[in-house]
Amino acid sequence: MNSNPTPTEGPGASPPAEHPRATKPTEDPKEHTRTGHTRAFRFKDGSQPHRKRKHRHRSRTRDSEPSKRHHREDKKSDPTYENSFNSTADTFRESLFDALGDDEGAAYWESVYGQPIHNYRVPDVQRGPEGELEQMTEEEYVDYVRRRMWERTREGMLAEQERLRAERQQKRKEEAQRNAQSGREEFERAMDESLRRGAQRKRAKTEWGAPWAEYLERWETIRKVAEESAPKSLRNLLFWPVRSGKRVDVRPQAVEEFMRHAPPPADLLGTLKAERIRWHPDKIQHRYGALGIDDTVMRSVTEVFQIVDGLWNEERERQK
């Protein structure tokens, strides 16, 4: 009497190397068939999947025509045969745990679904407030296998491609929105800065217009008095190049601030060049010596010249 060989898996349907049959986390050594194969599938907590065997796969020989006919009729009567992934959850659950039970069941359901059903390891999932890793429950594992098998079908791969395409489009849309928002914000910042600078120029014109007007007017008066040889002192005629016009306020920062607010169209370098010549001690002595210049005034004139000369050299180097 011939022995009954165990059916093998169909061509091209052997499970991939990266998915070993790790769906048997623990095994009961007492549960073996007469061929020595382990038949019991257990989850990590030791529980076995609850299943009811609807199909008892009889051993068949090559010349057993009734067995072949019974196998074909059995497949046609199975509700998952025509549209496997639209089967009910209970039907898929039973077929999964039937395949996990023994090699014959695994081979049969692989022929039904067109791909291995039993070679998906049980992954860990995060649970709890601290994100602890725990093994999937039985129901979660059934849903997980069904989803993974669907992903390997043509429809599943097309659906995944469509999902990725939609995801890329969404990312491009979000990136365009971020760029537009960034552009608007940059434009608004530039406008705010322009308005701020305009307000500063307007305020400076108001605040510095009067001091500069008096400064220039005083120098014109000094020129006329010197030409007429009028008996007036230079000390009483000078408007020092600071906002207050007083000699006591002459400081490097005050002189620089005054020079930077010269009325247009003069630029800073041109203003410093003209004021450097105006405040040169030798020029002051030669032009206005007849008005009487004491040592205190001359020291202050020299101080102003040194400040303006330093600013002129710095600005000239900067503009090179």
Helices and strands as residue ranges (DSSP letters): H 65-77, G 84-86, H 89-101, H 103-113, E 124-127, E 132-135, H 138-151, H 154-228, H 234-237, G 247-249, H 252-260, H 268-278, H 281-288, G 289-291, H 295-318
